[in-house]
Structures are given as C-alpha cells and as structure tokens.
Amino acid sequence: MTARNPAAYNSKNGILHRREYGEVQVSTSDTITLAGFVNNQDLLHATVIKKTDGSTLTNTKANNVITVTGSATNADCIYFAYGYKA
C-alpha cells in the first residue's frame, strides 16, 4: 500500500512548492521517506491520518523522513506533506 502522488507547483512570487500524499501502513517508530524533500527547511508540514477513525498520529520530521511516534500497529493511514521543492 504505497501509492504516492508527488507534485511540484508554482505559487506566489515564483516560489516552487511541492506536495506529496499517499497511503501507507505504519506502526509506531516506522518511517516514511519523501524523495522530493531534502532538508527541514524544505519540508514544512507532515500529517499522518488513520483511515479507520480519522485521528492523526503524532510524528516527527527530520530532513525528508517522517517518523511515526503515535501508538499504532499496522495501521492503514494516509499521509500528506508539503513544503518547498528541493
């Protein structure tokens, strides 16, 4: 379950932004690597949402990696990340 949908797009002032979303199955301490982001300045926000009840899993981000810190075991989730294009 790794459907990823990366996209780059322009916004105001010609700044190139990037978004990525998809479906993943995660447990606590699992990581999601986002190829389109390089560092913390590029990745502005990331959210991981459980498909079963719509609750969000807490997570941390470092460079282009999201680490799930919320309690989960093989949870089917949707993730969404956005920031600047590397």
C-alpha positions in Angstrom: 0.0 0.0 0.0 2.4 2.7 -1.2 0.5 4.8 -3.7 2.4 8.1 -3.8 1.4 11.2 -5.6 4.1 13.8 -5.7 3.6 17.1 -7.4 5.5 20.4 -7.8 3.7 23.6 -8.4 4.3 27.3 -8.5 2.8 29.8 -6.1 3.1 33.5 -5.5 6.4 35.2 -6.3 7.6 32.2 -8.4 8.5 30.1 -5.4 8.3 26.4 -6.3 6.4 24.3 -3.8 5.9 20.6 -3.5 3.3 18.3 -2.0 3.2 14.6 -1.6 0.4 12.3 -0.3 -0.3 8.7 -0.4 -1.4 5.6 1.6 0.9 3.7 3.9 0.6 1.0 6.6 2.6 2.0 9.7 3.4 1.0 13.2 5.0 3.1 16.0 8.6 4.1 15.0 8.0 3.4 11.3 9.4 5.9 8.9 8.1 7.4 5.6 10.8 8.8 3.3 9.9 11.6 1.0 12.2 11.8 -2.1 11.2 15.3 -3.1 12.3 17.0 0.0 15.9 17.4 1.1 16.1 19.1 4.5 13.9 20.5 7.3 13.8 23.9 5.6 12.1 22.2 2.6 9.6 20.1 4.4 7.2 22.5 6.2 4.5 20.1 7.4 3.6 16.4 7.5 0.4 14.7 8.8 -0.4 11.0 9.1 -4.1 10.2 9.5 -5.6 6.8 10.4 -8.1 5.6 7.8 -10.1 3.7 10.5 -11.2 6.7 12.6 -9.6 9.8 11.1 -7.4 10.5 14.0 -3.9 11.8 13.4 -0.8 10.0 14.5 1.9 12.2 16.2 5.1 12.3 14.2 8.4 14.0 13.9 10.2 15.1 10.8 13.9 15.2 10.1 15.1 16.2 6.7 13.0 14.2 4.3 11.8 11.5 6.8 8.6 11.3 8.8 8.8 9.1 11.9 5.6 7.9 13.4 5.6 8.5 17.2 1.9 7.9 17.9 0.7 4.5 19.0 -0.1 2.3 16.0 0.2 -1.3 14.9 -0.1 -2.0 11.2 -2.5 1.0 10.9 -3.7 1.8 7.4 -3.0 5.6 7.0 -3.0 8.5 4.6 -0.1 10.9 4.8 0.2 14.4 3.4 3.4 16.5 3.3 4.1 19.9 1.8 6.9 22.4 1.6 9.4 23.8 -0.9 10.7 21.8 -3.9 14.3 20.8 -3.4 
